[in-house]
Amino acid sequence: MKTNLKILNQKIKQQGYRMTRQREVVLDELSRTREHPKADEIYQMVRRKLPHISFGTVYRNLRLLKELGLVRELSYGKNFSRYEAYFENHQHFTCKSCGRVMDIDEPLTLPTQGVNISGKPMSVDEYRLEFYGTCGECV
């Protein structure tokens, strides 16, 4: 987390923003979990430390942290997004029964060089591979 805060401070200053207690707490809470909380769940987590914070403040800070590359948004269509601050190469498993999203830490590698679409070479910077099914608790 200290590394993330150091990077956050640098990126915030480079972009002309101020480091606020709210930004620090949002990133800290998200960095402490391997769950993939929704914005309203992050809001509840942050409220334990900052009881008077608004949902809008949490959401705006999530958006900024995402723009700065310190938080990843996992979008699930128009309905909702989940967030994470864990950037090691990993995939996700989503339980179609309970909706829980879990990390798959086992290395799965895909070729990212020489990818061609309609005969045109493409450069891949990152990819997102997801698995859907029923988790062990819902079986």
N, C-alpha and C positions, 0 to 999 in steps of 0.2 A: 504494500500500500504506500509506503514512503516513496518508492520510486514513482508510482503513479502521481502522487501529490507533487513531487519535484517536477515531473513532466507537465503536469497540469499548470503549475505556477509559471513555467516557461512559456507554454502555449498560450495561456491566458494573457500574459504580458505582451507576447508577440502580436496577438490579435487585437490588442488595445482594450482588453477587459480587465476588470479588477478581480482579484481572488476574494471570494466571499465565503463566509462560514457555511452558507447554504450549499454552495457548490462542493465544498470540501466534504460535508456530511453526506450529500447524495452519492458522491463517488465512493466514499468510505463504506457506506452501507451496502452499496452494490458490489464492492470489491470483497466484502466479507462473506458473500454467499455464492454457492455454486448452483443455486436455484436460478430460475429465469423469471423473475417477477414482472408483473404488469406494472404500469405506471402507478395505478392506485395502490398496489401492494408496496411499492417503493415509498410512496407518500406515507403510508402507515408506519413503515420502518423508520423513516426520517422524523416523523412526528414524536417518536419516543425521545429523541434528543432535542428537537426543536418544535415544541408543542404548538407554537403559533404560526408555523409555516403554512402557506396555502398550497393547494393542489397545483394551481397555475405556476407557482414558483418552482415546484419540483419538476413539473413538466417542461418548463422553459430551460431549466438547468440540464435536464436529460437531453434535450435537443441540442444545446450548446456542447455538452460533453461528447455527444455523438459527432457533431461537426468537427470537433477537435481530435477525433479518433481515439478517445479514451473510453468510450462506451459503444457497444454494438447493439443495434436494434434488430430484433428478429421479428419481421412483420408477418402477420398471419391474416392477410387480406384487409378488408375494410373494418373488420370487427375489433381487432386489438393487436398490440405489439407486446413483445417481451424484451427484456433488456439484460445484458450481461457485461461484465468488465473483465472477463476471462478471455485472453486472446491467444492462448496456445492453440496450435492447430488441432481442431476437434470437430466432430460432427454432432448432430442432435437426433434424439429419438423422441417422438411425440406420441403419447398414449392417446388413442382415439376415444377411449372410454372416460378417463378422468381429466385429460387435457394437460397433464404434467409433461414438462419438457426436461429431458435428461441429457447430460453430456456423454458422448461416446469418446473415450480417451484412447481407445485402441487405434494405432496408426492405420489409416486408410489412405492410400495415395492414389491419386489420379494423375495422368499426364497433363501437364500444363504448358508444355512446349509443343509446338507443331500441331496445335488444334486447328482444324479446318472446318469452316462452315460454308457450304455451297462452293467448295473449292477455293475459298479465300482464307489465307492464314490469319489467325487471330492470336492476340497476346492476352494471356490470362494472368491477372494480378492476384486474384483470390477466387475462391469458389465456396459454395454452401451446399452441402450434401445432407439431406434429411431423410430420416426413416420414420415410418408411421406404423403403428400396430397397437398391441395391448401389452401394458407393462406387467411385471410379475405380481404386483399387488391387485390388479384387476382381473387376472386370469381366473 
